[in-house]
């Protein structure tokens, strides 16, 4: 080592550079004739931090330049007792560069490495005796980029006035050189930072937990902003099928019905029937409380829909559509007459004697009246609903089992059961009366149904006094069951599911006659004499009701 066992060499103070980190521009290469001949150049670079006696300018070097200079000045120097081949010896260098040590091929030449910077004559300069020095070079296989040293922290006025540390306190290799404060961190500094981080984490966890906890509580117990009262005005709302309660509330809020979806949802949960609110078209008011909106929808009063009642004739359905769509009376009937073939009727529903081909195919159900509803769209929905119900009941197969000629006849039987049966609990027996009267060997009515309901349909009326039997037998009409044998050409109304079920599964019994005395009693008879006695009871009951 250069100073092993010898006195320490003192070196001139290195120049100070601007604090902004900008270094002077490198002087021109030593081969530049202008630099070699012009004293002004030399004076310029001497003012920028030259050492006394230098023949060429010295510019502060980047870390890799410091390593370059060392390798160029000591190409054959050995470290740790081991040397390495730099790739070219001084003897192999060109003559004009004989005075310049050969540079490391990995780093390139440094034109400012010719002159020593102090020290003993012929001795390489010691670049590692000052705080600004860089670590010794490593062999080519172990070299890595050395970053700039961490800058000293600024000292307060009191720290700057403190006496310098004793010799040997410096962290500089060799123990000499810089004097000053040690870089050791203050005791407890790392622990303090860790505590600060831990505190931040704890506050974040508690804050996040509090936020989500509050959000959970609000979602469970908050009713949201709400109006007060029953509302005002009128607005039509369409609730699509499959709409959840939350989305339903958002639809109502968007139309100004409720003030918030949360208010509606909370009211629906509080109402025992709130979960039964169905999709459909509703006529609501604006600025309603959540409770008022739920009560209206649950009660069905606000439903903007058309309910087709079991037993309704097509004439009743047409009139209801006109009224709900605010159309001129007769509009829907005209559409039905013109578009009957385009509404989806099954092929087995045709009969030349039908008074209305849609009779029996406007299925009893609730139909939503959306904003764009038309007579044609409503009729299509009803026909589609009837086709679905009849297919599900297998009317084709069941008609064949019952000895009927077509599914249309089965629908006709169901319509008669619906029209003649005043109460549902009587449907199965009334269905059996129909089939018994249709039997060819029937000696009670001789194949005639003798139903007042068919006469009323024929006349377009609804009354209990249809006239004398003798007068009725004189009327010539396919729907006059007092004159023609068998079933009428088609249904006389819209049978509901219960009547259809009874038409497919009639009760077993010998009855040919029946009369409903009151709501809880319908009397069935096998003979006409027995039937006349039952009719006497019926007349007596009517007198009681009249009193």
Secondary structure, DSSP 8 states (H G I E B T S, - for coil): -TTTTS------------TTS--------TT-HHHHH-HHHHHHHHTTT--TT-SS------HHHHHHHHHHHTTT--BTTB----S--GGGS-GGGTTS----TTT---TT-SS--SSSTT----TTSSTT-------GGG--------------HHHHHS----TT---STTS-S--S------TTHHHHHHHHHHHHHHHHHHHHHHHHHHHHHHHHH---S---SS-EEEEEEEE-TT--HHHHHHHHHHTTSSS-HHHHHHHHHHSTTGGG--SEEEEEEES--HHHHHHHHHHTTTB-EEE--TT--HHHHHHHHHHHTT--TTHHHHHHHHHGGGS---GGG--TT-S-TTTT-S-SSEEE--TT--HHHHHHHHHHHHHHHHHHHTHHHHHHHTT-SSHHHHHHHHHHHHHH-SSGGGHHHHHHHHHHHTSTT-SSSTT----HHHHHHHHT---S----HHHHTT---TT-TTTS-S--SS-SS---HHHHHHHHS-------EEEEEETTEEEEESSHHHHHHHHHHHHHHHHHHH-
